[in-house]
Structures are given as structure tokens and as C-alpha cells.
């Protein structure tokens, strides 16, 4: 069973934004970020790349020491901080 969250509307808005780039979901622990994004991806995309930095520390090499993505801020990072 999936519990609908505020992030769902934001993800759909992001999807409908022309030329959207990658997105980050930011929020407190245990609020359903991963569940929401995976659920959304299963509905709207054929493929999903899921990277867990705890279980795959080598993946963090694409980021600097503070996990700041070297690609700039995204729509979701700006819109969703603190609303999940």
C-alpha cells in the first residue's frame, strides 16, 4: 500500500517542466522520500537508477566532501526543501 504525500504533486510538476534535469529529494529522516520517488519512477519511467550512498560508498565520488552535486541546483531541490 502506498500513502500519498505532498512530494507526489511536486514530482509530477517536475516531470511536466520542460527540459527538467536530475532532481534531489531533501527532507528529514524516515519521511518517505525514497518510497515516494521509487513509486513515482515506477509509474512514469521505464528505467530507474537508485544509488544508496551507505551501501555503495564509491558512488559518492561524483560528489564533493559535503555531497554537493557538481551539476547545479534543481527544481525539486529548490521547491521541496522541508515540505516532505
JOSUL-V39735 format. One record per backbone hydrogen bond with DSSP energy under -1.0 kcal/mol. CO is the residue of the C=O (numbers start at 1). NH is the residue of the N-H. E is the energy in kcal/mol with one decimal. If there is no record, write none. Layout:
co nh e
CO NH E
CO NH E
This chain:
co nh e
5 8 -1.3
6 10 -1.1
7 11 -2.7
8 12 -1.9
9 13 -2.2
10 14 -2.4
11 15 -2.5
12 16 -1.9
14 17 -1.3
17 20 -1.2
32 36 -2.6
33 37 -2.5
34 38 -2.7
35 39 -2.3
36 40 -2.5
37 41 -2.8
38 42 -2.3
39 43 -1.3
40 44 -2.0
41 45 -2.4
52 56 -1.9
56 59 -1.7
57 60 -1.6
58 61 -1.7
59 62 -1.4
60 63 -2.0
64 67 -2.0
68 64 -1.1
69 71 -1.5
69 72 -1.0
74 78 -1.8
75 79 -2.6
76 80 -2.9
80 83 -2.4
